[in-house]
Amino acid sequence: MPLTTLDGTAALIVIDLQKGIVGMPLAHPAAEVVERSARLAWAFRKRGLPVVLVNVTSPAPGRTDAGPRKFSFPDDWTELVPELEQQPGDILVSKQRVGGFIGTGLDEVLRERGVTQVFLTGIATSAGVQATAFSAYDFGYNVVFVVDAMTDREAEAHLYCIEKVFPKRGETETTENVLKALAL
């Protein structure tokens, strides 16, 4: 379902648009996801609405059967891509889990600002975006998925999320339509 209304206090949450992730093989060009997310960030800032930039700094501490990593991350792996043009008023959330809420205090920061609606962009659709969205939904936020400003490592996973999963948890919209709503 497309965006029905823009709440009085909405926030943009940009998931994992960091150097180490945008450089991975992805189903859609990372440059397009970054460009659309950056445009949305500027529109939210212009309107005086919160922009949350999320990066992942380490894997979750829980058990994994995937085995030990056979490589190390480059020094700049966690740095946000410069195209986002992080501003002093932006909220930076560094996470060690898949989603942006668990273990970060993001819910408290949004509630302090009176946020009732969140718009989500980023990488990966079926991981960080989905996990953040589920927590946002569970916390009672109105969730909007900006579906052309996100991608996944696998096209099938991305498509499944935006067609089957996300419409059950919120509204789905395009960058252009969100920008139009913000301009009103």
ROVEX-856883 format. One record per residue: residue in one letter; y, z, x of N, C-alpha, C in turn. Coordinates in nm, 4 decimals, decimal comma. Atoms other than C-alpha are relative to their C-alpha. Example, Ala and Ser with C-alpha at 12.3 -4.5 7.8 and 13.67 -1.06 7.14 Angstrom:
BEGIN
{rec "a" {-0,1190 0,0000 0,0890} {-0,4500 0,7800 1,2300} {0,1200 0,0000 0,0900}}
{rec "s" {-0,1190 -0,0060 -0,0820} {-0,1060 0,7140 1,3670} {0,1090 0,0730 -0,0770}}
This chain:
BEGIN
{rec "m" {-0,1168 0,0000 0,0846} {0,0000 0,0000 0,0000} {0,1239 0,0000 0,0897}}
{rec "p" {-0,1220 0,0038 -0,0819} {0,3421 -0,0881 0,1423} {0,0881 0,1230 -0,0225}}
{rec "l" {-0,0953 -0,1104 0,0057} {0,6247 0,1587 0,1994} {0,0684 0,0028 -0,1362}}
{rec "t" {-0,0627 -0,0131 0,1307} {0,7484 0,2894 -0,1345} {0,1381 0,0632 0,0094}}
{rec "t" {-0,1296 -0,0653 -0,0145} {1,0324 0,5120 -0,0179} {0,0140 0,0560 0,1418}}
{rec "l" {-0,0305 -0,0619 -0,1283} {1,1987 0,6377 0,2964} {0,0489 0,1411 -0,0296}}
{rec "d" {-0,0397 -0,1395 0,0226} {1,2124 1,0188 0,2895} {0,1320 0,0276 0,0712}}
{rec "g" {-0,1272 -0,0366 -0,0598} {1,5416 1,1847 0,3748} {-0,0102 0,0357 0,1468}}
{rec "t" {0,0211 -0,0322 -0,1405} {1,3997 1,3151 0,7004} {-0,1371 -0,0512 0,0428}}
{rec "a" {0,1207 0,0628 -0,0527} {1,1433 1,0816 0,8512} {0,0065 0,0051 0,1521}}
{rec "a" {0,0069 0,0039 -0,1460} {1,0281 1,0717 1,2123} {-0,0917 -0,1133 0,0421}}
{rec "l" {0,0863 0,0999 -0,0615} {0,8814 0,8008 1,4297} {-0,0843 0,0704 0,1051}}
{rec "i" {0,0897 -0,0545 -0,1026} {0,5765 0,9022 1,6345} {-0,0644 -0,1186 0,0709}}
{rec "v" {0,0508 0,1089 -0,0828} {0,4906 0,6621 1,9168} {-0,1119 0,0555 0,0868}}
{rec "i" {0,1187 -0,0549 -0,0645} {0,1401 0,7181 2,0503} {-0,0381 -0,0769 0,1266}}
{rec "d" {0,0615 0,0426 -0,1262} {0,0392 0,6673 2,4152} {0,0487 -0,1344 0,0549}}
{rec "l" {-0,0552 0,1205 -0,0630} {0,2698 0,3806 2,5139} {0,0459 0,0392 0,1401}}
{rec "q" {-0,0206 -0,0439 -0,1374} {0,2363 0,4789 2,8758} {-0,0629 -0,1028 0,0927}}
{rec "k" {0,0399 0,1030 -0,0964} {0,1778 0,2752 3,1882} {-0,1507 -0,0164 0,0123}}
{rec "g" {0,1434 0,0090 -0,0183} {-0,1901 0,3570 3,2216} {-0,0758 -0,0544 -0,1192}}
{rec "i" {0,0700 0,0473 0,1200} {-0,2756 0,2603 2,8658} {0,0417 -0,1415 -0,0370}}
{rec "v" {-0,0418 0,1361 0,0369} {-0,0640 -0,0492 2,8015} {-0,0555 -0,1042 0,0968}}
{rec "g" {0,0572 0,0926 -0,0964} {-0,2215 -0,2034 3,1114} {-0,1486 -0,0261 -0,0197}}
{rec "m" {0,1426 0,0194 0,0256} {-0,5738 -0,1822 2,9698} {-0,0225 -0,1267 -0,0819}}
{rec "p" {0,0298 0,1137 0,0875} {-0,7468 -0,4771 2,8014} {0,0095 0,0437 -0,1465}}
{rec "l" {-0,0240 -0,0369 0,1392} {-0,6370 -0,4705 2,4365} {-0,0210 -0,1206 -0,0917}}
{rec "a" {0,0244 0,1061 0,0971} {-0,7020 -0,6703 2,1197} {0,1242 -0,0844 -0,0261}}
{rec "h" {-0,1272 0,0692 0,0227} {-0,3339 -0,7644 2,0821} {0,0887 0,0256 0,1209}}
{rec "p" {-0,0862 -0,0196 -0,1175} {-0,0651 -0,8073 2,3474} {0,0770 0,1326 -0,0045}}
{rec "a" {-0,0690 -0,1283 -0,0075} {0,0649 -0,4678 2,4538} {0,1514 -0,0187 -0,0048}}
{rec "a" {-0,1452 0,0242 -0,0025} {0,4106 -0,6186 2,5095} {0,0572 -0,0065 -0,1412}}
{rec "e" {-0,0482 0,0092 0,1389} {0,4419 -0,6907 2,1362} {0,0039 0,1378 -0,0655}}
{rec "v" {0,0041 -0,1360 0,0553} {0,3397 -0,3367 2,0397} {0,1142 0,0826 0,0578}}
{rec "v" {-0,1081 -0,0728 -0,0661} {0,5844 -0,1924 2,2927} {0,1352 -0,0454 -0,0539}}
{rec "e" {-0,1290 0,0534 0,0478} {0,8698 -0,4209 2,1813} {0,0294 0,0471 -0,1416}}
{rec "r" {-0,0205 -0,0428 0,1394} {0,8219 -0,3377 1,8125} {0,0243 0,1501 -0,0072}}
{rec "s" {-0,0204 -0,1450 -0,0022} {0,7923 0,0345 1,8843} {0,1379 0,0358 0,0536}}
{rec "a" {-0,1338 -0,0248 -0,0565} {1,1090 0,0229 2,0962} {0,1089 -0,0324 -0,1020}}
{rec "r" {-0,0977 0,0348 0,1050} {1,2996 -0,1532 1,8168} {0,0046 0,1071 -0,1079}}
{rec "l" {0,0046 -0,1070 0,1000} {1,1830 0,1094 1,5700} {0,0647 0,1270 0,0530}}
{rec "a" {-0,0593 -0,1197 -0,0591} {1,2806 0,3893 1,8076} {0,1520 -0,0067 -0,0044}}
{rec "w" {-0,1464 0,0129 0,0043} {1,6352 0,2546 1,8347} {0,0536 0,0107 -0,1416}}
{rec "a" {-0,0446 -0,0089 0,1397} {1,6616 0,2189 1,4574} {-0,0059 0,1443 -0,0507}}
{rec "f" {0,0087 -0,1409 0,0391} {1,5430 0,5769 1,4034} {0,1118 0,0800 0,0657}}
{rec "r" {-0,1076 -0,0717 -0,0710} {1,7855 0,7060 1,6684} {0,1357 -0,0302 -0,0623}}
{rec "k" {-0,1285 0,0408 0,0590} {2,0735 0,5082 1,5164} {0,0242 0,0720 -0,1327}}
{rec "r" {-0,0103 -0,0674 0,1295} {2,0021 0,6721 1,1828} {-0,0008 0,1525 0,0151}}
{rec "g" {0,0022 -0,1441 -0,0240} {1,9842 1,0186 1,3442} {-0,1324 0,0654 -0,0342}}
{rec "l" {0,1329 -0,0517 0,0330} {1,6117 1,0563 1,2773} {-0,0805 0,0237 0,1276}}
{rec "p" {0,0769 -0,0342 -0,1203} {1,3663 1,2118 1,5227} {-0,0931 -0,1118 0,0476}}
{rec "v" {0,0940 0,0901 -0,0659} {1,1724 0,9977 1,7671} {-0,0886 0,0864 0,0889}}
{rec "v" {0,0974 -0,0769 -0,0768} {0,8557 1,1517 1,9098} {-0,0764 -0,0979 0,0887}}
{rec "l" {0,0717 0,0834 -0,0966} {0,7112 0,9943 2,2245} {-0,1164 0,0825 0,0538}}
{rec "v" {0,1204 -0,0736 -0,0361} {0,3540 1,1028 2,2880} {-0,0679 -0,0697 0,1166}}
{rec "n" {0,0858 0,0533 -0,1070} {0,1613 1,0586 2,6108} {-0,1184 0,0931 0,0183}}
{rec "v" {0,1195 -0,0797 -0,0275} {-0,1818 1,1760 2,7111} {-0,0049 0,0235 0,1503}}
{rec "t" {-0,0050 -0,0347 -0,1420} {-0,2020 1,3611 3,0409} {-0,1357 0,0301 0,0610}}
{rec "s" {0,1342 -0,0275 -0,0503} {-0,5702 1,4467 3,0677} {-0,0968 -0,0047 -0,1172}}
{rec "p" {0,0981 -0,0017 0,1091} {-0,8917 1,4323 2,8712} {-0,0120 0,1387 -0,0608}}
{rec "a" {0,0235 -0,1276 0,0666} {-0,9764 1,7045 2,6218} {-0,1005 0,0821 0,0809}}
{rec "p" {0,0860 -0,0840 -0,0812} {-1,1529 2,0034 2,7769} {-0,1428 0,0125 -0,0535}}
{rec "g" {0,1322 -0,0162 0,0605} {-1,4553 1,9769 2,5464} {-0,1102 -0,0776 0,0697}}
{rec "r" {0,1192 0,0637 -0,0549} {-1,8027 1,8586 2,6275} {0,0017 -0,1495 -0,0292}}
{rec "t" {0,0185 0,1431 0,0222} {-1,8695 1,4899 2,6689} {-0,1325 -0,0425 0,0609}}
{rec "d" {0,1251 0,0550 -0,0524} {-2,1924 1,3023 2,7130} {0,0243 -0,1315 0,0720}}
{rec "a" {-0,0345 0,1258 -0,0659} {-2,0073 1,0094 2,8676} {-0,0206 0,0075 0,1505}}
{rec "g" {0,0196 -0,0148 -0,1436} {-2,0614 1,1509 3,2139} {0,1310 0,0098 0,0741}}
{rec "p" {-0,1228 -0,0145 -0,0790} {-1,8146 1,2024 3,4958} {0,0709 -0,1340 0,0184}}
{rec "r" {-0,0795 0,1205 -0,0265} {-1,5333 0,9563 3,5568} {-0,0306 -0,0510 0,1398}}
{rec "k" {0,0301 0,0611 -0,1289} {-1,5964 0,7136 3,8376} {0,1258 -0,0571 0,0655}}
{rec "f" {-0,1257 0,0473 -0,0557} {-1,2287 0,6480 3,9077} {0,1049 0,1084 -0,0192}}
{rec "s" {-0,1102 -0,0935 0,0197} {-0,9022 0,8354 3,9377} {0,1188 -0,0778 -0,0549}}
{rec "f" {-0,1171 0,0630 0,0591} {-0,5777 0,7657 3,7558} {0,1093 -0,0185 0,1042}}
{rec "p" {-0,1150 0,0156 -0,0895} {-0,2800 0,6198 3,9451} {0,1070 0,1054 -0,0316}}
{rec "d" {-0,1027 -0,1033 0,0163} {0,0174 0,8521 3,9925} {0,0877 -0,0210 -0,1226}}
{rec "d" {-0,0912 0,0258 0,1122} {0,2276 0,6803 3,7230} {-0,0731 -0,0240 -0,1319}}
{rec "w" {0,0825 0,0279 0,1167} {-0,0549 0,6584 3,4661} {0,0575 0,0606 -0,1276}}
{rec "t" {-0,0485 -0,0698 0,1201} {0,1071 0,9096 3,2255} {0,1446 -0,0342 -0,0371}}
{rec "e" {-0,1415 0,0297 0,0259} {0,4632 0,7713 3,2492} {0,0158 -0,0945 -0,1187}}
{rec "l" {-0,0307 0,0877 0,1130} {0,6027 0,6235 2,9299} {0,0537 -0,1332 0,0524}}
{rec "v" {-0,0517 0,1302 -0,0422} {0,6802 0,2531 2,9512} {0,1522 0,0017 -0,0105}}
{rec "p" {-0,1465 -0,0064 -0,0011} {1,0481 0,2013 3,0374} {0,0646 -0,0679 -0,1205}}
{rec "e" {-0,0563 0,0708 0,1148} {1,1011 -0,0327 2,7405} {0,0324 0,0935 -0,1168}}
{rec "l" {-0,0298 -0,0961 0,1068} {1,0996 0,2720 2,5113} {0,1367 0,0648 0,0188}}
{rec "e" {-0,1316 -0,0556 -0,0321} {1,4214 0,3843 2,6831} {0,0159 0,1420 -0,0542}}
{rec "q" {-0,0024 -0,1392 0,0442} {1,3523 0,7533 2,6314} {0,1410 0,0567 0,0105}}
{rec "q" {-0,1329 -0,0590 0,0084} {1,6691 0,9359 2,5279} {-0,0099 0,1527 0,0052}}
{rec "p" {0,0036 -0,1466 -0,0090} {1,7626 1,3021 2,5814} {-0,0381 0,0679 -0,1322}}
{rec "g" {0,0316 -0,0602 0,1298} {1,7287 1,3705 2,2072} {-0,1409 -0,0263 -0,0488}}
{rec "d" {0,1382 0,0282 0,0408} {1,3760 1,2307 2,1864} {-0,0874 0,1221 0,0267}}
{rec "i" {0,0969 -0,1079 -0,0161} {1,0861 1,4712 2,1518} {-0,1161 -0,0558 0,0809}}
{rec "l" {0,1128 0,0424 -0,0822} {0,8293 1,4326 2,4291} {-0,1164 0,0955 -0,0244}}
{rec "v" {0,1205 -0,0781 0,0228} {0,4786 1,5495 2,3466} {-0,1065 -0,0502 0,0961}}
{rec "s" {0,1095 0,0329 -0,0914} {0,2204 1,5529 2,6245} {-0,1243 0,0687 -0,0531}}
{rec "k" {0,1208 -0,0519 0,0639} {-0,1290 1,5944 2,4870} {-0,1207 -0,0090 0,0925}}
{rec "q" {0,1265 0,0020 -0,0709} {-0,4741 1,6649 2,6187} {-0,1142 -0,0218 -0,0991}}
{rec "r" {0,0970 0,0271 0,1053} {-0,6534 1,5704 2,2962} {0,0226 -0,1446 -0,0453}}
{rec "v" {-0,0155 0,1369 0,0501} {-0,6985 1,2437 2,1108} {0,1278 -0,0119 -0,0819}}
{rec "g" {-0,1161 0,0044 0,0882} {-0,4322 1,3209 1,8493} {0,1190 0,0760 0,0557}}
{rec "g" {-0,1243 -0,0586 -0,0473} {-0,0723 1,4293 1,8955} {0,0325 0,1375 -0,0534}}
{rec "f" {-0,0325 -0,1289 0,0599} {-0,0841 1,7470 1,6857} {-0,0760 0,1175 0,0616}}
{rec "i" {0,0843 -0,1120 -0,0441} {-0,3736 1,9607 1,8134} {0,0428 0,0460 0,1401}}
{rec "g" {-0,0326 -0,0594 -0,1289} {-0,2622 2,1934 2,0934} {0,1367 -0,0363 0,0558}}
{rec "t" {-0,1288 0,0437 -0,0545} {0,0938 2,0571 2,1218} {0,1229 0,0658 -0,0627}}
{rec "g" {-0,1179 -0,0547 0,0673} {0,3228 2,2344 1,8760} {0,0810 -0,1063 -0,0732}}
{rec "l" {-0,0744 0,1077 0,0671} {0,4265 1,8987 1,7245} {0,0329 0,0351 -0,1442}}
{rec "d" {-0,0269 -0,0362 0,1395} {0,3929 2,0304 1,3681} {0,1210 0,0924 -0,0101}}
{rec "e" {-0,1114 -0,0950 0,0037} {0,6328 2,3174 1,4397} {0,1331 -0,0697 0,0292}}
{rec "v" {-0,1230 0,0721 -0,0366} {0,8884 2,0862 1,6037} {0,0475 -0,0860 -0,1170}}
{rec "l" {-0,0383 0,0839 0,1138} {0,8820 1,8478 1,3062} {0,0489 0,0847 -0,1171}}
{rec "r" {-0,0412 -0,0872 0,1117} {0,9052 2,1291 1,0516} {0,1378 0,0606 0,0251}}
{rec "e" {-0,1340 -0,0529 -0,0333} {1,2065 2,2786 1,2355} {0,1085 -0,1009 -0,0339}}
{rec "r" {-0,0966 0,1067 0,0285} {1,3785 1,9431 1,1801} {-0,0052 -0,0460 -0,1455}}
{rec "g" {0,0099 0,0338 0,1415} {1,2772 1,9241 0,8132} {-0,0707 -0,1317 -0,0284}}
{rec "v" {0,0691 0,1280 0,0161} {1,0581 1,6172 0,8626} {-0,1064 0,0114 -0,1088}}
{rec "t" {0,1016 0,0066 0,1054} {0,8471 1,5218 0,5596} {-0,0829 -0,1283 0,0074}}
{rec "q" {0,0669 0,1300 -0,0084} {0,7426 1,1680 0,6536} {-0,0072 -0,0433 0,1457}}
{rec "v" {0,0147 0,0496 -0,1364} {0,6036 1,0215 0,9758} {-0,0436 -0,1458 -0,0015}}
{rec "f" {0,0343 0,1404 -0,0222} {0,5849 0,6593 1,0871} {-0,0724 -0,0064 0,1332}}
{rec "l" {0,0833 0,0009 -0,1198} {0,3135 0,5866 1,3427} {-0,0128 -0,1392 0,0607}}
{rec "t" {0,0239 0,1208 -0,0771} {0,2892 0,3217 1,6140} {-0,0784 0,0402 0,1242}}
{rec "g" {0,0586 -0,0318 -0,1294} {0,0979 0,2950 1,9401} {-0,1385 -0,0543 0,0248}}
{rec "i" {0,1321 0,0406 -0,0474} {-0,2348 0,2597 2,1129} {-0,0819 0,1282 0,0186}}
{rec "a" {0,0848 0,0977 0,0643} {-0,5176 0,2964 2,0203} {-0,0119 0,0330 -0,1485}}
{rec "t" {0,0061 -0,0124 0,1448} {-0,5396 0,2363 1,6486} {-0,1110 0,0952 -0,0428}}
{rec "s" {0,1159 -0,0782 0,0451} {-0,8872 0,3904 1,6150} {-0,0168 0,1322 0,0749}}
{rec "a" {0,0101 -0,1250 -0,0767} {-0,8217 0,6801 1,8536} {0,1266 0,0832 -0,0210}}
{rec "g" {-0,1199 -0,0835 0,0068} {-0,4781 0,8346 1,9158} {0,0793 -0,0151 -0,1278}}
{rec "v" {-0,0766 0,0204 0,1236} {-0,3051 0,6764 1,6174} {-0,0736 0,0632 -0,1173}}
{rec "q" {0,0774 -0,0522 0,1122} {-0,5848 0,7606 1,3754} {-0,0078 0,1526 0,0031}}
{rec "a" {0,0109 -0,1456 -0,0104} {-0,6309 1,1178 1,5040} {0,1325 0,0677 -0,0348}}
{rec "t" {-0,1320 -0,0554 0,0318} {-0,2569 1,1846 1,4844} {0,0284 -0,0123 -0,1488}}
{rec "a" {-0,0219 0,0235 0,1432} {-0,2420 1,0352 1,1355} {-0,0792 0,0976 -0,0856}}
{rec "f" {0,0818 -0,0916 0,0795} {-0,5283 1,2472 1,0064} {0,0582 0,1404 0,0020}}
{rec "s" {-0,0625 -0,1327 -0,0072} {-0,3617 1,5649 1,1318} {0,1292 0,0029 -0,0809}}
{rec "a" {-0,1249 0,0062 0,0767} {-0,0262 1,4572 0,9867} {-0,0287 0,0075 -0,1493}}
{rec "y" {0,0407 -0,0010 0,1409} {-0,1946 1,3919 0,6525} {-0,0451 0,1408 -0,0404}}
{rec "d" {0,0493 -0,1347 0,0296} {-0,3731 1,7282 0,6662} {0,1124 0,1030 -0,0031}}
{rec "f" {-0,1156 -0,0908 -0,0007} {-0,0418 1,9024 0,7454} {0,0956 -0,0279 -0,1161}}
{rec "g" {-0,0801 0,0271 0,1187} {0,1094 1,7414 0,4343} {0,1151 -0,0970 0,0187}}
{rec "y" {-0,1048 0,1002 -0,0197} {0,3345 1,4745 0,5837} {-0,0350 -0,1274 -0,0768}}
{rec "n" {0,0183 0,1341 0,0533} {0,3819 1,1419 0,4094} {-0,0162 -0,0913 0,1207}}
{rec "v" {0,0356 0,0780 -0,1184} {0,2205 0,9004 0,6544} {0,0213 -0,1483 -0,0266}}
{rec "v" {-0,0203 0,1454 0,0057} {0,3298 0,5413 0,7167} {-0,0513 -0,0581 0,1310}}
{rec "f" {0,0567 0,0687 -0,1152} {0,1340 0,3152 0,9510} {0,0740 -0,1316 0,0190}}
{rec "v" {-0,0679 0,1263 -0,0295} {0,3403 0,0403 1,1137} {-0,1044 -0,0881 0,0694}}
{rec "v" {0,1243 0,0630 -0,0447} {0,0396 -0,1876 1,1471} {0,0172 -0,1102 0,1035}}
{rec "d" {-0,0200 0,1025 -0,1031} {0,1934 -0,4612 1,3622} {0,0602 0,0580 0,1274}}
{rec "a" {-0,0504 -0,0689 -0,1190} {0,3177 -0,2019 1,6129} {-0,1072 0,0935 0,0544}}
{rec "m" {0,1129 -0,0751 -0,0548} {-0,0269 -0,0759 1,7069} {-0,1111 -0,0981 0,0337}}
{rec "t" {0,1168 0,0803 -0,0353} {-0,3413 -0,2130 1,8656} {-0,1089 0,0919 0,0518}}
{rec "d" {0,1179 -0,0722 -0,0431} {-0,6810 -0,1104 1,9895} {-0,0656 -0,0788 0,1122}}
{rec "r" {0,0761 0,0747 -0,1003} {-0,9185 -0,2063 2,2643} {-0,0888 -0,1046 -0,0666}}
{rec "e" {0,0871 0,0919 0,0726} {-1,1347 -0,3776 2,0021} {0,0674 -0,0451 -0,1283}}
{rec "a" {-0,0627 0,0559 0,1198} {-0,9985 -0,6092 1,7322} {-0,0673 0,0506 -0,1270}}
{rec "e" {0,0737 -0,0444 0,1184} {-1,2715 -0,5013 1,4902} {0,0374 0,1428 -0,0388}}
{rec "a" {-0,0374 -0,1388 0,0269} {-1,1830 -0,1331 1,5215} {0,1409 0,0067 -0,0577}}
{rec "h" {-0,1376 0,0053 0,0501} {-0,8128 -0,2088 1,4711} {0,0018 -0,0466 -0,1449}}
{rec "l" {0,0017 0,0575 0,1345} {-0,8783 -0,4230 1,1643} {-0,0637 0,0954 -0,1001}}
{rec "y" {0,0662 -0,0946 0,0900} {-1,1179 -0,1709 1,0117} {0,0953 0,1144 -0,0372}}
{rec "c" {-0,0932 -0,1105 0,0265} {-0,8612 0,1078 1,0466} {0,1120 -0,0420 -0,0951}}
{rec "i" {-0,1170 0,0363 0,0815} {-0,5673 -0,0841 0,9007} {-0,0381 -0,0494 -0,1395}}
{rec "e" {0,0404 0,0499 0,1314} {-0,7680 -0,2369 0,6153} {-0,0752 0,1030 -0,0838}}
{rec "k" {0,0895 -0,0895 0,0748} {-1,0134 0,0386 0,5195} {0,0379 0,1478 0,0086}}
{rec "v" {-0,0216 -0,1431 -0,0208} {-0,9124 0,3748 0,6664} {0,1428 0,0419 -0,0351}}
{rec "f" {-0,1389 -0,0434 0,0146} {-0,5332 0,3928 0,6748} {0,0520 -0,0018 -0,1437}}
{rec "p" {-0,0505 -0,0032 0,1383} {-0,4650 0,2950 0,3102} {-0,0437 0,1234 -0,0792}}
{rec "k" {0,0452 -0,1229 0,0670} {-0,6558 0,6116 0,2104} {0,0808 0,1212 0,0441}}
{rec "r" {-0,0746 -0,1128 -0,0554} {-0,4240 0,8332 0,4182} {0,1514 -0,0191 -0,0044}}
{rec "g" {-0,1437 0,0224 0,0018} {-0,0836 0,6728 0,3741} {0,0336 -0,1423 -0,0384}}
{rec "e" {-0,0488 0,1344 0,0301} {0,1187 0,3588 0,3400} {-0,0051 -0,0846 0,1263}}
{rec "t" {0,0020 0,0917 -0,1128} {0,0924 0,0531 0,5620} {0,1160 -0,0970 -0,0139}}
{rec "e" {-0,1194 0,0847 0,0047} {0,3938 -0,1550 0,6560} {0,0168 -0,0724 0,1324}}
{rec "t" {-0,0316 0,0750 -0,1212} {0,5323 -0,4007 0,9090} {0,1296 0,0527 0,0618}}
{rec "t" {-0,1219 -0,0404 -0,0705} {0,8026 -0,3407 1,1664} {0,1243 -0,0498 -0,0727}}
{rec "e" {-0,1194 0,0581 0,0633} {1,0482 -0,5759 0,9951} {0,0357 0,0716 -0,1295}}
{rec "n" {-0,0284 -0,0680 0,1264} {1,0128 -0,4032 0,6579} {0,0468 0,1433 0,0209}}
{rec "v" {-0,0491 -0,1351 -0,0316} {1,0568 -0,0591 0,8122} {0,1437 -0,0078 0,0486}}
{rec "l" {-0,1383 0,0161 -0,0486} {1,3682 -0,1808 0,9949} {0,0949 -0,0277 -0,1157}}
{rec "k" {-0,0832 0,0266 0,1184} {1,5055 -0,3141 0,6646} {0,0243 0,1284 -0,0791}}
{rec "a" {-0,0151 -0,1263 0,0738} {1,4409 0,0201 0,4932} {0,0937 0,0949 0,0725}}
{rec "l" {-0,0873 -0,0867 -0,0774} {1,6156 0,2054 0,7760} {0,1451 -0,0468 -0,0037}}
{rec "a" {-0,1358 0,0562 0,0006} {1,9170 -0,0264 0,7523} {0,0740 0,0241 -0,1315}}
{rec "l" {-0,0642 -0,0212 0,1305} {1,9838 0,0548 0,3863} {0,0874 0,1227 -0,0023}}
